[in-house]
C-alpha cells in the first residue's frame, strides 16, 4: 500500500472514531426512537473504523476539537442541526472514498452506508424545535422587519439614543406578546399537529430575542447614528446565523434564505428611515 493511501485511510479512521463518539454522546442526551437511531449510527461509525483498521493495522485517536465543536452546536442549535452539518461535511470524504474503491473494493460497503443508510437514519430523527421552525421564522422575520423599521424611524425622529432604545424596547415587547397571541390563535384555528401554546412560545422567544439584540446598541452608545448602524449590523448577523440554521436543517441554500430576509429588512428600514425624517420636519419634533 502506498504511503499516501495509508495516510488517507488513517484520516478516514480518525473521522469515523470521532463521529462514533459524537453520536454516542448525543444518544445519551435523547430518549426513545431518537436514542435508538443515534446509537445505530454510532455503531455503524465504529464498524467503519474497525474495517479501515484492517488495512492500516493502527489505532487512531479521535479529533477532540471536532467532538467539542459538535457537542456545543448540538446544545445551542439542537441535535438535528449538529448531525446534518456533520453529515454535510462527509460529502468531501465520500468523494475521496470513491477514489479508494478502485483499490479496495470492500470499501464500497462503507461508502454505501455513508451515502444512503446513515442519511436515511438522520432523516428519521424528530426534534421538537425543528417542527416549530415556521413559528421561529415568523417571530424572527417580523421582529427584524418591524423593529428595524421602528428604530430607523425613531432614530431620525427623536435623535436621542437612550430615548430611542427605551421606545424600541417597549414597542418590541408589546409586539412580541401580540405576535405570540396571533400565532396561538392561528394554530388553534388550523387544528394541525403542532401545539398552539408551544408554537406561540417559540414565536415569542424568537421575536423578543431579536428585539433585545437590536435595541442594545442604543443603551451602550450615546451617538444615535452609530447606535443605529451597529443595530443594523447585529440584525444582519442574526439573519446570517438563522439562515445557516434553516439551510442546514431544511437542506436549502444559504444564499436564498439570507438574501430574502436581508433585502426585506433593509428595504423596510430605509423606508422607515425616510418616514422618520419627514415626521421630524412636519411635526417639528425636537428631543
C-alpha positions as CSV (number, residue, x, y, z in Angstrom):
1,X,0.0,0.0,0.0
2,X,1.3,3.4,-0.9
3,X,2.1,5.7,2.0
4,X,-0.2,8.4,0.6
5,X,-3.1,5.9,0.5
6,X,-2.4,4.7,4.0
7,X,-2.4,8.3,5.4
8,X,-5.8,8.9,3.6
9,X,-7.2,5.8,5.2
10,X,-5.8,6.8,8.6
11,X,-7.7,10.1,8.2
12,X,-10.9,8.1,7.5
13,X,-10.3,6.1,10.7
14,X,-9.9,9.3,12.7
15,X,-13.1,10.7,11.2
16,X,-15.1,7.5,11.9
17,X,-14.0,7.2,15.6
18,X,-14.6,10.9,16.2
19,X,-18.1,10.7,14.8
20,X,-18.7,7.5,16.8
21,X,-18.0,9.3,20.0
22,X,-20.2,12.3,18.9
23,X,-23.1,10.1,18.2
24,X,-22.6,8.2,21.4
25,X,-22.7,11.5,23.4
26,X,-25.8,12.7,21.5
27,X,-27.6,9.4,22.1
28,X,-27.1,9.8,25.9
29,X,-29.0,13.1,25.7
30,X,-32.0,11.7,24.0
31,X,-34.7,9.2,24.6
32,X,-37.0,6.8,22.7
33,X,-36.7,6.4,19.0
34,X,-34.1,9.2,18.5
35,X,-31.9,7.5,21.0
36,X,-32.0,4.2,19.1
37,X,-31.3,5.9,15.8
38,X,-28.3,7.7,17.2
39,X,-27.0,4.6,18.8
40,X,-27.3,2.7,15.5
41,X,-25.4,5.4,13.5
42,X,-22.8,5.5,16.2
43,X,-22.3,1.7,15.9
44,X,-22.0,2.0,12.2
45,X,-19.3,4.6,12.6
46,X,-17.4,2.3,14.9
47,X,-17.8,-0.6,12.5
48,X,-16.4,1.5,9.7
49,X,-13.4,2.5,11.9
50,X,-12.7,-1.2,12.6
51,X,-12.9,-2.1,8.9
52,X,-10.4,0.7,8.0
53,X,-8.1,-0.6,10.7
54,X,-7.8,-3.9,8.9
55,X,-5.9,-2.1,6.2
56,X,-3.7,0.1,8.4
57,X,-3.2,-2.1,11.4
58,X,-3.1,1.0,13.5
59,X,-5.4,2.7,16.1
60,X,-6.1,6.4,15.7
61,X,-7.0,9.0,18.3
62,X,-10.3,11.0,17.8
63,X,-10.4,14.7,16.9
64,X,-11.2,16.2,20.3
65,X,-11.8,19.7,18.9
66,X,-14.4,18.3,16.5
67,X,-16.1,16.4,19.3
68,X,-16.4,19.6,21.4
69,X,-17.5,21.7,18.4
70,X,-20.4,19.4,17.6
71,X,-21.3,19.0,21.3
72,X,-21.6,22.7,21.7
73,X,-23.5,23.1,18.4
74,X,-26.0,20.4,19.5
75,X,-26.7,22.3,22.7
76,X,-27.1,25.7,21.1
77,X,-28.9,24.8,17.8
78,X,-30.2,21.3,18.5
79,X,-29.2,17.7,17.7
80,X,-30.7,17.8,14.1
81,X,-28.6,20.8,13.1
82,X,-25.4,19.3,14.5
83,X,-25.9,16.0,12.8
84,X,-26.9,17.4,9.4
85,X,-24.0,19.8,9.5
86,X,-21.6,16.9,10.3
87,X,-23.1,14.7,7.6
88,X,-22.7,17.5,5.1
89,X,-19.1,17.6,5.9
90,X,-18.8,13.9,5.0
91,X,-19.6,14.7,1.3
92,X,-15.9,15.6,0.8
93,X,-14.9,12.3,2.4
94,X,-17.4,10.4,0.1
95,X,-15.6,11.8,-2.9
96,X,-12.3,10.5,-1.6
97,X,-13.9,7.2,-0.7
98,X,-14.7,6.7,-4.4
99,X,-11.1,7.1,-5.2
100,X,-10.3,4.3,-2.7
101,X,-12.9,1.9,-4.0
102,X,-10.9,1.1,-7.1
103,X,-8.0,-0.2,-5.0
104,X,-10.1,-1.6,-2.1
105,X,-13.5,-2.9,-3.5
106,X,-14.6,-3.8,0.0
107,X,-14.8,-0.1,1.0
108,X,-17.8,0.2,-1.3
109,X,-20.0,-1.0,1.5
110,X,-18.7,1.8,3.8
111,X,-19.5,4.3,1.1
112,X,-23.0,2.9,0.7
113,X,-23.6,3.3,4.4
114,X,-22.4,6.9,4.3
115,X,-24.4,7.9,1.3
116,X,-27.7,6.1,1.9
117,X,-28.1,4.2,5.2
118,X,-26.9,7.0,7.5
119,X,-28.8,9.7,5.6
120,X,-32.0,7.7,5.9
121,X,-31.4,7.3,9.6
122,X,-30.7,11.0,10.1
123,X,-33.9,12.0,8.3
124,X,-35.8,9.7,10.8
125,X,-34.8,11.8,13.8
126,X,-37.5,14.0,15.2
127,X,-36.7,17.1,17.3
128,X,-39.3,19.4,18.7
129,X,-37.6,22.7,17.7
130,X,-37.3,21.6,14.1
131,X,-41.1,21.1,14.0
132,X,-41.6,24.7,15.1
133,X,-39.2,26.3,12.6
134,X,-42.0,28.2,10.9
135,X,-43.0,29.7,14.2
136,X,-39.4,30.8,14.9
137,X,-39.2,32.2,11.3
138,X,-42.4,34.1,11.9
139,X,-41.1,35.7,15.1
140,X,-37.7,36.4,13.8
141,X,-38.8,37.8,10.4
142,X,-41.5,40.0,11.9
143,X,-39.1,41.3,14.6
144,X,-36.4,42.1,12.2
145,X,-38.7,43.9,9.8
146,X,-40.9,45.7,12.3
147,X,-38.3,46.7,14.9
148,X,-35.6,47.6,12.4
149,X,-38.2,49.8,10.7
150,X,-39.3,51.3,14.0
151,X,-35.8,52.0,15.2
152,X,-35.0,53.6,11.8
153,X,-37.9,55.9,12.1
154,X,-37.3,56.7,15.7
155,X,-33.6,57.4,15.1
156,X,-34.2,60.4,12.9
157,X,-37.4,61.5,14.6
158,X,-36.0,61.5,18.1
159,X,-32.2,61.7,17.7
160,X,-31.5,60.5,21.3
161,X,-30.0,57.1,21.8
162,X,-31.5,56.2,25.2
163,X,-34.9,57.5,24.3
164,X,-34.9,55.5,21.1
165,X,-33.7,52.4,22.9
166,X,-36.5,52.7,25.5
167,X,-39.2,53.3,22.9
168,X,-37.9,50.4,20.8
169,X,-37.8,48.1,23.8
170,X,-41.4,49.0,24.9
171,X,-42.7,48.7,21.3
172,X,-40.9,45.4,20.7
173,X,-42.0,43.8,24.0
174,X,-45.6,44.7,23.3
175,X,-45.3,43.5,19.7
176,X,-43.7,40.1,20.8
177,X,-46.8,39.4,23.0
178,X,-49.1,40.4,20.2
179,X,-47.3,38.2,17.7
180,X,-47.3,35.2,20.2
181,X,-51.1,35.6,20.7
182,X,-51.6,35.7,16.9
183,X,-49.6,32.6,16.4
184,X,-51.5,30.8,19.2
185,X,-54.9,31.7,17.7
186,X,-53.6,30.8,14.2
187,X,-52.5,27.3,15.3
188,X,-55.8,26.8,17.2
189,X,-57.7,27.6,14.0
190,X,-55.6,25.3,11.8
191,X,-56.1,22.2,14.1
192,X,-52.7,20.9,13.0
193,X,-50.2,18.6,14.7
194,X,-48.4,21.5,16.4
195,X,-49.2,22.5,20.0
196,X,-50.6,26.1,19.8
197,X,-49.0,27.1,23.1
198,X,-45.6,25.8,22.2
199,X,-45.9,27.5,18.7
200,X,-46.7,30.8,20.3
201,X,-43.8,30.4,22.8
202,X,-41.3,29.8,20.0
203,X,-42.6,32.8,18.2
204,X,-42.4,35.0,21.4
205,X,-38.9,33.9,22.2
206,X,-37.6,34.4,18.7
207,X,-39.2,37.9,18.5
208,X,-38.1,39.1,21.9
209,X,-34.5,37.9,21.4
210,X,-34.3,39.9,18.2
211,X,-35.7,42.9,20.0
212,X,-33.0,42.8,22.7
213,X,-30.3,42.3,20.1
214,X,-31.4,45.3,18.1
215,X,-32.0,47.8,20.9
216,X,-28.9,47.0,23.0
217,X,-26.6,49.4,20.9
218,X,-28.9,52.3,21.8
219,X,-28.1,51.7,25.5
220,X,-24.4,51.2,25.0
221,X,-23.7,54.1,22.7
222,X,-24.6,57.8,23.1
223,X,-24.3,58.6,19.4
224,X,-27.6,57.7,17.9
225,X,-26.4,57.3,14.3
226,X,-23.6,55.0,15.4
227,X,-26.1,53.0,17.5
228,X,-28.3,52.6,14.5
229,X,-25.5,51.4,12.3
230,X,-24.5,48.8,15.0
231,X,-28.1,47.8,15.4
232,X,-28.4,47.1,11.6
233,X,-25.1,45.2,11.7
234,X,-26.3,43.0,14.5
235,X,-29.5,42.4,12.6
236,X,-27.5,41.2,9.6
237,X,-25.6,38.8,12.0
238,X,-29.0,37.4,13.3
239,X,-30.2,36.9,9.7
240,X,-26.9,35.1,8.8
241,X,-27.0,32.8,11.9
242,X,-30.6,31.9,11.4
243,X,-30.1,31.4,7.7
244,X,-27.4,28.9,8.4
245,X,-29.7,27.1,10.8
246,X,-32.6,26.9,8.3
247,X,-30.3,26.0,5.3
248,X,-28.7,23.1,7.2
249,X,-31.9,21.7,8.9
250,X,-34.1,22.1,5.9
251,X,-31.4,21.4,3.3
252,X,-31.9,24.6,1.5
253,X,-29.3,27.1,0.1
254,X,-27.9,29.6,2.5
255,X,-27.9,32.4,-0.1
256,X,-31.6,32.1,-0.8
257,X,-32.6,32.2,2.9
258,X,-30.2,35.0,3.7
259,X,-30.8,37.5,0.9
260,X,-34.5,37.1,1.1
261,X,-34.6,38.2,4.7
262,X,-31.8,40.7,4.2
263,X,-33.4,42.7,1.4
264,X,-36.9,42.8,3.1
265,X,-35.4,44.0,6.3
266,X,-33.2,46.7,4.7
267,X,-36.0,47.9,2.4
268,X,-38.3,48.4,5.4
269,X,-35.6,50.1,7.4
270,X,-34.8,52.6,4.6
271,X,-38.5,53.4,4.1
272,X,-39.0,53.9,7.8
273,X,-35.8,56.0,8.0
274,X,-37.3,58.4,5.4
275,X,-40.6,58.5,7.2
276,X,-38.8,59.4,10.4
277,X,-37.1,62.4,8.6
278,X,-40.4,63.6,7.2
279,X,-42.2,63.2,10.6
280,X,-39.5,65.2,12.3
281,X,-39.8,68.1,9.8
282,X,-43.6,68.1,9.5
283,X,-44.3,67.9,13.3
284,X,-41.2,69.9,14.3
285,X,-40.0,67.3,16.8
286,X,-37.1,68.3,18.9
287,X,-35.6,65.9,21.5
